[in-house]
């Protein structure tokens, strides 16, 4: 199920009479567990959890970038990492399951100033990461698990609202408290593959295929009870 959040909340009037959107009310609480529902333009969807594929398996995601679904068994480092090159989508989606916010951008459509603005929102901030996607249709796309927001500008107030509402949100994160650190991936990230996944790609909502099922052991033979 996909829901588009279009409600206008957290708005104040400026002296000129134009509405400005602040961060008031966008931190998750027990009474407001998913504040992103109040961010105009956010799309919300549900995905099965814990479905993993090995590093040689691609997933047939229905959007670029995806916001959930089947993913690699290894997560991309998401402790404030700014990747200079595109990374494997399946690893990035796993990081969303850990509670990270992923900022993706099309380098051909985002200015150097806007890229710097986005970097400043990510660097050194755990449960966030950023990477370019050259063939992305929109200039900027923000993802957390089951949530997505596409934007034209890095200075849009909704960038900070999205991060505030969903970064390591214990109510919307499938695995709250899971690690974002992955030094091996950080040093040598799997690259982004812009090609269309082939017919052997796993569907994004498939049953788990990795790890494999634990083999069923044969029953132990009956041992006669001592007389």
N, C-alpha and C positions, 0 to 999 in steps of 0.2 A: 504494500500500500504506500502511495506517495501523497504527501500533503504539502501544499505550498503555504508558507506563513506570510500573510500580507497585512497583519494587524499593525497599526502605527501606535507604538507605546514608547514611553520614555522620552517624549518630545516636550521641549520647552519653547516658549516664544522669545525671539530676539527682540531688540529694540526696534528693528526695522519691520517687525511683524512676521518674519519668516521663521518657520519651525526649524529648530536645530535639535539633533538627536544626541543625547548624552549617554553615559554609562550607568546612570542611576537605574537600579532594578535589573541589571543584566548579570549579576553574580548569582549563581544557583543557590537556592535555599530549599529547605524541606517543604516550604509552602509554594515555591516556584522552582520546580526541579529542572525545567527545560526553558530557560529564558529566551532561547533562540526562537521560540515560537512567536515572539513579539518583534522579531527583526524583519522588516519588509524584504521580501524576495527570497527568504530562506526556503529551500526545498527539503522536506523530511521524508525518509523512507525507512523501511524495516528490512533487515537482512538476517539470515541464519548466522550463528556464531561458531567460531572454532573450526571452520572448514579450511584445511590446509592442502597445499600442493607442494611438491618438491621444486627445487630451483630450475629444473629442466622443463617444467610444465607451465604453460601460459593459461590465462583465464580470459574468457570471452566477455569482457566487461561491456556493458551497454552504453557507457558514457566515458568521455575523456575530459578530466580525470574521473574515476569512480569515487564513491563515498562509502563503500562497504562491500561486503560479499566475500566469496572465497579468495584466499590469498596465500602467499608464500609462507612456509613454516618459520622463516627468519624475518624479523622486523628490521626496517630501516632505522638507523640511529635518529632519534627525534628529540635529543636534548639540546635544542637551540642550534641545530646544524643548518647551514646554508650551503646547499650543494651547487657548485658552479655548473654542473652538467646534469642532464636528465637522469633519473634513477629508475630502476625496474619498478613498474607499477605495482606488481604483486607484493613487493616488500613494503612499499609505501602504505598500502591498504592495511597491512598487519599493524603498522604503527597507529593507525586510527583506532584499531581495536584496543590498543593500550591507553587510549585517551588523548592522543596527540591531535593538534590542529595542523593540517598540511596546507601551506600556501603554495599554489602552483600558478605559474604565469607564462605567457607567451612572450619570449624575449623580443620578438619582432614587433609586438604591439604595446609594449610597456616601456616607457622612457627610462633612461638611466637614473633620473631623479626618483621616479616612482619605485624602481628596483631598490634603490638605496633606502627609501622609506620603509619598504617591506622588510629588508634585511634588518633594519633597526628594531623591528617588532619581533624578530626571531632570535637573533644572535644572543647566546647566553641565557636563553629562556627555555627551560625544560618543558617538555610536552609541546614543542612547536618545531617545525622544520619547513624548509622552503626549497623548491626545485623548479627548473624551467621545463616546460613541455612545448616543444617547437610547433607541433601541429594542433595545439589546442584552439578551439574556435573562439573562446572568449579571452580578453586580455588577462584577467585575474580570476582565479577560482579558489575559494576557501572550502576545505573539507574537514569534518570530524565524522565519527562513525554515525552514519545515517543522516547526516546534515550536509548541505552544500549551499554556497552563496556565490554567484558570479557577479563580478564588478568590472567597471571600466577604469576606476582610479584608485590608487593606493591611499589617497587622502580621504576617501569616503569614510564617514564615521562608523559605518557598519563593520569595517574591518576590526576595529577594537571591540565593538559590541560582540561580534562572533567569537573572538578569542576569549573575551571575558566570560561569555556564557558557556563555552564548551571545552575549553582547555582543561583536561583532567577533571571534567565534571563527573562526580561520583554517581550521579543518577542516570546519566546517558551513556557512560563509558562501559563497554562490556566487561573489561578487566581493570577496574580501578586499582591504582597502585602498582600496576605492572611496569617493569623497567622500560625506560626509553634509551638507556645507554647500550650501545653496541659498537665498541671500538673497531672491531674487525670490519664491519660494514662501513663505518665512517671513513676508514683509511682506504678501502678498496670497494666502493659501492658497485653493485651490479648495474649495468647501463640500461637506459630507457630504450625500448624497442618500438619504433613508430609503425612497424608493419602490422597489417591486420592478422590477428591470430588465425591459425589454420583450423581444419576440421577436427584436429585432435585436442583443441583447447577445452579446458574444463568450463562448464557453465558457471556463472558467478554465484548461483545459489545451489550448487551441487552438494551431494553428500560428501563427507570427508574422504579423501583418497590418500592422505598422508598425515600421520603415520599409518601404516597398514594395520589391518586388524590383527589382534593377538591370536595366534593359532589355538584352537581348542584341543586340549590334551585328552587322550583316551582315558576312560574311567579306569581306576585302579581295580585289579582283580579282587574278587571276594576272598577273604582269608577266613577259613573256618575258625570259629571261636574255640578256645581251649576247653577241654572237658574238665 
